[in-house]
Structure formats: C-alpha cells, structure tokens
Amino acid sequence: MKTAKDYFNGSANKWDKPMRVALANGVSGAIKTYVRLSRTSNAMEFGCGTGLISMALAPHLKHVLAVDMSENMLAVLEDKIARNGVDNVTPRHLDLVEGELPGERFDLIFSSMALHHVKAVDSLLGILFQLLTPGGVLALADLDAEDGGFHGDIPDVFHLGFDRSDLRQMLEKKGFINVSATTAHVIQKQSATTGTTAAFPVFLMTALKTLGPA
Ligand SMILES: C[S@@+](CC[C@H](N)C(=O)[O-])C[C@H]1O[C@@H](n2cnc3c(N)ncnc32)[C@H](O)[C@@H]1O
C-alpha cells in the first residue's frame, strides 16, 4: 500500500507548481508579518518539502535546519541550495514522529501543510515544545477543517484540516502561551468531493514557549 512517504518521494520533482509556490509565499509572508525574525535566530522547519518556505525565510535568519522524511524532497532542496549558493539552510532527513531528533534546540520552529500528515499531533506538539528554546516561537500553517475535498485519495491524510480552537487548546495544554491565528492564504482548487472549484483557507497559528525553566 502506498504511504505518504511514497507519495512525496514520487511528487518531489514536480512539487513546485504555481499553486504551491503561491501558498508558500502566503505562509512565509504571514510568518514575516507576525513573527520577529532575527539574523541571530536558529530555526527548524518541520516537513520542509522542497524548501519553499525555508528558502524564503533564510535571508532573515541565522540558520534553518530543514527537516523532512522524504529523501527526494530533500534532494530537490539540496539542488536549490547549491544553485543559489545558500549557506544557511541545511536539509536533514529525519522523521520526528518516529523519535528521530535533531540534537539541538531552536528559537523558531515553523511548518506548513505537514501537520495533517501526522497521526499523533498531540505527541508531535510536545516534541516541538521540547525542541524550542525558552522564549522560542512555533509557527504552524495548515488547512482549516474541510470535508476531504482538498486531498482526494492522497495517502496518510490523518486530519481533514484543523479546527483552530481545538489546535489552540492542544498548544496551551503543552505549555504554549500567546497563541494566535490568522488566515495566511486561501487555496482555490477543484474539490475532490464536489468536483467544482472551492476555497480552502490556510491558517498560520503562532505560539510562544514561556521563558521559564524548560
Ligand atoms: C504537503 S507537504 C508540504 C511541504 C512544504 N512544507 C510546502 O509547503 O511545500 C508535507 C511534507 O511533510 C513531510 N512530512 C510528513 N510527515 C513527516 C514526518 N513525520 N517527519 C518529517 N517530514 C514529514 C512530507 O515528506 C512532505 O514533504
């Protein structure tokens, strides 16, 4: 049976389509608007894919560890890094859900459209909390709750988007504070359930890890 990893490995070379580039621009733009980025900050992207967002934010950060479980997605990112002479983005093959940890902590962790592929979101949020430095920021972008029309038969879609208030509560239970959300982008595409063009809003939720003892 096909897994999400098979799907992403098979899609990597044609991933950067205009719809996904527009989404990544919307999400990276929202992160620039709502999160204080600094050339002293060490960041990690969870589920970086071909690095559309890591590459957009890297000029505003000290370093980005771009993490993904798909070797082929990371190979596309490696190629972009080499072609553009980028020296502060490091692709890393890791599956955080399988307990593979980067061995360092980050001032900022961001992620876009990866959370709905994670079955145990609650456990992942705990891992991300531990990976942040005190005062660190988490910025998560994903679909608002939808009816399944966004993905159709793509494998391992464990969540049909997220209810913002449910996700906020999960973050607060982990110890995050100052949780807030905005709409970062709206994807217009054909719905697999209705067959007609539908709007799929994507939120950006930001949250702060307290400065207290970790
Ligand atoms: C829908 S793609 C989004 C890629 C990229 N963030 C973007 O916006 O173009 C989801 C990505 O998350 C990665 N991913 C899903 N689950 C993961 C996990 N447990 N660990 C690491 N990467 C994961 C997939 O391999 C895939 O590249």
The ligand as a Gaussian input file, in Angstrom:
#p B3LYP/6-31G(d) Opt

LIG

0 1
 C        2.254000      18.697000       1.959000
 S        3.992000      18.596000       2.039000
 C        4.426000      20.301000       2.406000
 C        5.846000      20.624000       2.016000
 C        6.264000      22.057000       2.263000
 N        6.122000      22.423000       3.663000
 C        5.487000      23.016000       1.398000
 O        4.754000      23.834000       1.953000
 O        5.624000      22.953000       0.171000
 C        4.262000      17.794000       3.603000
 C        5.720000      17.441000       3.852000
 O        5.841000      16.963000       5.185000
 C        6.714000      15.866000       5.203000
 N        6.389000      15.065000       6.377000
 C        5.199000      14.492000       6.687000
 N        5.305000      13.798000       7.838000
 C        6.591000      13.951000       8.266000
 C        7.324000      13.473000       9.398000
 N        6.748000      12.684000      10.312000
 N        8.628000      13.818000       9.532000
 C        9.226000      14.601000       8.606000
 N        8.584000      15.074000       7.494000
 C        7.289000      14.758000       7.337000
 C        6.447000      15.159000       3.883000
 O        7.512000      14.314000       3.493000
 C        6.233000      16.338000       2.935000
 O        7.431000      16.750000       2.324000

